[in-house]
Amino acid sequence: MSDNVLEAKTDVVLIGAGIMSATLGALLRQLQPDWSITAFERLDAAAAESSDPWNNAGTGHSALCELNYTPAKADGTVDITKAINVNEQFQVSRQFWAYAVDNGILSDPKDFINPIPHVSFVHGAADVKYLRARYDALAGHPLFAGMEYSESPELFSERLPLMAAGRDFSDPVALNWTSTGTDVDFGALTKQLINNVAASGGTVFFGHEVTNLSKQSDGSWIVKVRNRRTGESRKVNAKFVFVGAGGGALHLLQKSGISEAKGFGGFPVSGAFLRCTNPDVIAQHSAKVYGKAAVGAPPMSVPHLDTRVIGGKQGLLFGPYAGWSPKFLKQGGVLDLPKSVKPNNIMSMLGVGATELGLVKYLVGELTQSPRDRIVTLSEFAPNAKLEDWELIVAGQRVQVIRRKGIGGVLEFGTAVVSADDGTIAGLLGASPGASTAVPAMLDVLERCFPKQWTGWQGKLHEMVPSLGTKLSDDQALFDKVWQWSTKSLQLDVTSVAETTAPIEPASV
């Protein structure tokens, strides 16, 4: 046991080998190739937790179809502010991936990104009215150009045969359809980025768990790491630490002792999907179709019938079905939640407990569902769904952010970058939209933590992300340019720059 031996020094330590650490490592390799990078992953492979495609609740989030990003206002109009923000972030990720393909950081883009239509689906007169208002708000926006609106059962049946079979169209339906959506396998993407970090001089340790972080007088950090195979411990000195450990990030940020992490708590939510096992059924559907969350359900529970391309093969998921576990990681421990309760966040935790009774009621209802109950939920999307064609799989664990507010706390369904004032450590908390916004999230980390280098990096940063610092919403010409470039580089066989189309005329029902 070498518990007290300092074995190495490194410029950067990345904790976790998921999409966030992989993205940050790849960015730093381009910006500062002379810096040494060491990554530690507690599991035996990259992207084995939340970044794994079968664990990931959403892929290619760009707000094209997710209705929780476009809430209705009291006057019946739709607020598209969050949708625009999420789409802007996804465009940043897309540009970096295109640069990475062009420069050999990533290989065949078909291994991790493929064109898949993104579709919003509703039924019932009230929701049809809402979806038309959503279309009216989005369709004229540069980032959402090309979106279609239809109430036509004939078009519905042509484009979504699995969802049309057995459907009673006397209940009105409506679709927002965007052909330029994508499916992203973040597991494959993460592995390619991690491989690039290692191939370009970085060091990656699998089966190694970071157990403690200690700030030194010179501003550096001692990172204590345990080899999970042998039980041996080592200590590594790092000038900068990034905690990209998914659900494990909160514990490590708490152990770091930085004041910026105080008051934060975490609420773990597990989930499950139905995965189709019948190739004939899978072949009948090729789209990401999102519906509306049930009344009282959290945003992350938005139901979707989701085509995935994983390992070159098309798959089909439906869900999510929420569950609950005190674990902060899918392969975590049952004491994760109680261990996260500290004197500085207990009021935040208690405050959320008092205000989120609706969420608790929702989770209880989900936990009591039988297999046939789940098929009934699926039948809203696919009326002829049969239990024998689907299997239940457990998704990745999500830890939602609890942030201090007043003397209590508030539950947030999003991501939060937490960084020390001196820029020597940062971490990412939260979930959706998560992976899809990995690049802007990690650029945020770089700007916060390396203000002295940030100015000098601008040339390279704009080479990697030409729109950096500019809202594409405000610059149509720049958007057209980067869209065409990224479409070509990522081999996305869709219209380069979609034109705004008139809505398809509703058919009489």
N, C-alpha and C positions, 0 to 999 in steps of 0.2 A: 504494500500500500504506500503510495507516494503522495499522501494527503497534503503535506506541507512543502512539497517541492514545486518551485516555479519552473515549468518545463519549457515554456516558449513565450515569445512576445509576437504580437501581430498588430497591424494597424486597425483592422476591422474584424469583429466577431459577429457572425450571423447566427442567431439562435432559431433553429427550425429550418427545414428544407421544403417549405411550401412556396406558393406563388409569390408571396411578398418578399421573403428573403432572396429567392431566386432572381426576382426582378431587380431588387436593390443591388445584389452582387453583380449582375450583368451591366447595370448602369454604371456602377463604380469602375468596372473593368474598362469601360470605354472612356470614362472621365479622368481616371487616375490609375493608369495601368501599373504604376510603380508601387502602389499600396499593396501590402500583403492582406489577404482575406482568408479567414478560417471560419468554416461553418460546422455547427454541431446539430445533429438530428437524433432524437431519442429513439426513433424507429429504424428499421433496417432498409428503408428506401425513401427516396424523395417523393413528395406529394402523396403520402400514405394516409393523411388525415383529411382535412376539409378540402384540399385541392384535388383529391382523387375524383374523377368524373362521376363515379357512382355515389360519392358522398356529397357532391356539390349540388345544392338546391337549385341553382340557376346558372345557365351558361350564356355568355354573350349578352349580358344585361346592357341594353342601350336605351331603355325606356320606350322602345317602339311599341311594346304590347303590354307592359306591366301597368295595370290599372291603378295600383296603389300609389303610383307616381303622379297620377292626374286626378286628384279628388274633385268632386263636385262642390261648388260653392252654393251659398244659400239662394242666390238668384238664378240657379240653374246652369250658369256658365261653369267652365272647368278651369282649374288652376294648373297651368303647365310648367310652373317655375322649376319644380324638382325634376320633371322629365327632361327639360332642357339642360339642367345642370348635370344629370347623370349621362346624357348623351354626349355632352361636351367632354366629359371625362373619358368615356369609352373611345371617342375619336383620338384622344391623346394616346391611349393604350394601342389602338390600331396603328397609329403612325410609328410608334416604336417597334412594334412587331414587323412592320414592313421594312424599316431600316435594318432590323436584325436579320431578316431574310436576305436582304440585298448585300449585307456585309458578312454573311457566313456564321453569324451568331446562332441563328436558327436554320434548320434544314428545310425539307419539303413542307411548305405551309399546309398542305392537305393532311399532314399528320396531326395538326392541332386546330385548324380553322376551316370551316366549310360553310357555303351559303345555305341558309335555311330560312324560309319565310317566317316572320314574326306576326302573330295574329292575336287580336283581342276579340273575345267572344262573349256575348251576353244573350239572354233571352228574357222575354217578358216586356211589356210595353214601357214600363218606367225605365228599365236599364237600356232598352233600345234608344229611348230619347236621350239618355245620358251619353251613350256611345256616339250618337250623332253630334252632340255638343262637343265631345272630345275631338272628334274628327275636325269639326269646324275650327277648333282652337289650334290644332296641330298642323293641319295639312298645308297651310300657307307658310309654315316656318321652314327655313332652309334645311335644317337638320332632319326634318320629317317629310320632305318633299317626296312624292311618289306614293304616299299612303293612300289606300282606297277605302271607301266605305260602301257597304252593301247590306241590304235587307233581303236579298234575293235567295229563296230556297234553291233555285236552280244553280246559281253560282256556288252556294254553300255546298251543294251535293257534288258539284264538279271538282271543287278544290279540296274538300274535306270528306271524302266518301265514308271513312270510318265513323265520323261523327254524324253523318247524315242517315246512315242505315238505321231504320227503325224509329226515326225521329218524327214526332207529331208537329208539323210546321204550322198548325193552328196557333201554337204558342210562338209569337213572333221572335225572330232571331236577327242579330246584326253582327257584322264583322268589321274591324279595322284590319286591313291586310297590308303588310309591307314586305315586298319581295327581296329587299336588300339586307335582311337580317342575317345573322351568322350563328353557327354553333361553335363553341370553343371548348376543346378538351384541355382543361387547365392542368390535368395530370401530365399529359404529354408535353405541354408547353413548359411546365415547371422542370421536368426532367431535362429537357434540352437546355434550358437556361442554366441549371445547376451544372450540367456537363460542361458548358462553356466556361463557367467560373473555374471549375477544376482544371480544364484543359489549358486555360490561360494563366496558370500559376497558383490558383487558389487551392486550399486544402479543405476537403470535406470529410467529416467523421460521421459515420452512421452508427447507430446503437450507442450513442453517447448523450447523456442527459445533463443539462446544466442544472446544478442544484443550488448555486448561490452566486450573488454578485456583490462585490465589495468595492466601494469608491476609495481611491488612494489620494494622498495629499497632492500629487502632481496632476490630478484630474483624470488619470487613467483608471481602468477597472481590472480587478482580479476576478476572473471568471472560473468558478470551480465546476469541474465536469467529472461525472462518474461514467465509467465504461459499464454499460448494463450487462455485458456478457461476462466480464471478469470481476466486476465489483471494484476495480481499481479507480482511484481518483487522481486528478491532475489539476493544476492551476495554470491558467494562461493569462498573461497581461495584455490588455487591449486598449488602444486609444479611443475607440468608439465601439459601442455595442448596439446592435439592433435586435429587439425582441420580437421576432416574427413567429411566435410559437402558437398561434391560433388561440384556442381556449386556455392554453397554458401561459399566455402572456401576462395575465393579471397577477398571478402568483409571483412571477419573476420581477415584475415592476414593483410589486409590494416589497419584495426582498431587497431590491436596490435601495430602498429608503428615500427615493427622490420625492420631494414635496408635491410635484405635479401629479403623482399617482394617487395621492391621498384623497379620500372621498369617493373614489371610483369603486363600484362593486360590479358583480356579474350575475346574470340570471341565466342558468343553462336551460336550453330547450333541445330535446332530441327530436328526431323525426324519422319517418319511413316513407318509402315509395312503393308503389306497385310497378314491377318491371315485367313487361310483356315477354312471354316465352314462346309465342306462336309466330313463326316467320311470316305466315300469311296475313296475320293481323298487322304486324309491323309494316309490311309492304303497302298497306292501305292508307298510311298516314305519313306525311312528310312536312311537318310544320311545328313550330312552337306556339301552342295555343294557350293563352292565359285568360282566365275568367275573373270573376269578382270574389273577394274573400267573403266568407259568411259574416253576418252581423255579429260584432263582438270579437271576431278573430283578429289576431295580430297580422301586420302586413306581410310577414314572412310566410304566412299560411295560404297565400293566393294559389288556388288550384290551377294546375297546368298539365296539359297532355303534350309531352315534350319529346320531340325527335332528337336523339343524340347520335353523333358519329364518333365511335370509340374504337381505336385500332383498325380503322378502315371499314368497320361494319356499322350498319344503321341499327339503332336500338330505340326503344320506346318506354318512357316512364310516365306515370301519373302520380300526382300527389301535390304537396307533401301532406302526410298525416302526422300531426304533432304528437309528441310524447314528452315524457319528462324523466330526467335522471339527474342526480346531483353531480355527475361527472362533468368536468370541463373539457374533456377530450373523449373521443369515441373509445380510445384505448387509455383512458384515464382511471381515476380511483373514486370510490364513493365518498371519500372525505374531501373532495375538491371544493365543494360549496362551503361546508362549515369552516374549512381552513382559510377560506378567502375573507371571512368576516373578521374585521379588525376594529379597534376602537375608533379609527378615523372614518370608517365607512358604515358603521352599524346603523346610524340614523338614516343614511341614504337607503340602505337595504330595508329598514323597517318602513320608511316612507313609501317605497314602492309596494311593499306587501299590503299596505292599507289602501292604495289607490288602484291596484291592478286586479281587483276581485273578478272583473269580467274575463281577464286572461286566465285566471285560475279555473273559473267555471268552464271556459272553452277547453282547457287542457284536460280536465276531468272527463268531459264529454268525449274527447278524442281517445283517451285511454281506455274507455269502456267499449269502443267499437269492436265488433266481431268482423271476421273476414267478409261475411255477406254484407255487413254495413258498409264496408269500404267499397265493395262493388256497386252498391246503390249510389254512393257518392260519385264513382267513376261513370255511372250510367247517365249522369247529367251531361257528360261530354260524349260518351259512346254508349248510346241506349242499348245496343245489343251485346255489351261486354259480358263475358262469361268468366266465372271464377277460375276455371281450369286453365285459362290462357295467361294468368298473371301470377307472379310470386311476390311476396313481401320482402323487401330488403331494407336494412337499417341505414339511414343516411348519416352524414357527419354530424357531430355535436356542435351546436351553436351557443355561444355565450353572449347574450345581449348586454349592452353597456348600461349600467346604472350610474348616473351622474348626480353629484350633489346639487340640490336646488333648495335654497333657503336652509331651513333646519332639517329638511327631508331629502328626498331624492326623486329622480324621474327616470323611467325606463326608456331607452332610446333604441330604435331599430335602424341601426346604421353602423358606420365605422368611425373611430376616433383615433387620431394620432396623438400619442402622449410623449412629450420630449422634455428632457431636463433643460433648465435655463442656460446651462453652459454648453449644450449641444453634444455632450459626450455619450448620451444614451437616448434611445427612442424606442417606442413600441407601438403596435397597432392592436386596438381592441375592437370588438364588435363583429358584425357579419355583413349581410346584404347591403349594397351591391357587391362589396368585397372584391373578389378576384377580377371582375371586369374593369375595375378602376384601380388595379394594382399599380400601373405606371404613374398616374397622377398622384396617388397616395405616396409612392416612394420618392417622387420629385418633391413633394411637400416635405418629406423627411430630410432630403438633401438640402433644401433651401433653409429649413429651420436650424439644422445641425452644422452646416458648413457655410456660414454666411461669408467668410473670408474667401473661400474658393468659388462660391456661387457666381460671382461676377466674371471670374476668369474662365469658368466653364461654359459661358453663354454660347460661344461659337459652336462647340461640340453639341451642346444641348439642342440648339436650333437645327443642327444637322440631323439629330435623332428624332426630334419632334418639331417640325417647322412651324407649327401654330403656337408654340409655347409662349404664353403671355398674351395671346390674342383670343378673344371669343370668336369662334367660327360662326356663331350666330350673327355676328356683326360684320363679317367679311366673306361675302358670297364667293368672290374670286379665289380667295385662299382656300376656302372649303372645297370648291370644285377641284382645285389643284391637288390638294392632299388626298381627296377622295379617289381621284383617278389614279394617282400614284400608288396608294395603298391597295386599291382594288387589283391593279395589275401585279404588284409584288406578291400579294397574298393569294393570287390566283382565284379570286372570287368572281365567278362567272355570272355577274349580275350587271344591270345597267350602270354605267360609270357615274353619271349624274342624272338622277331621276328627275323627271319633270312633274310638277304638281298636276294631278289629274282630277278631272271633275268626278264627283261621286257617281257611282253606278246607280241608275234609277231603281228605286225600290220596286219589287214586283208585288202585285196584288196577292194577298193571301186569303 
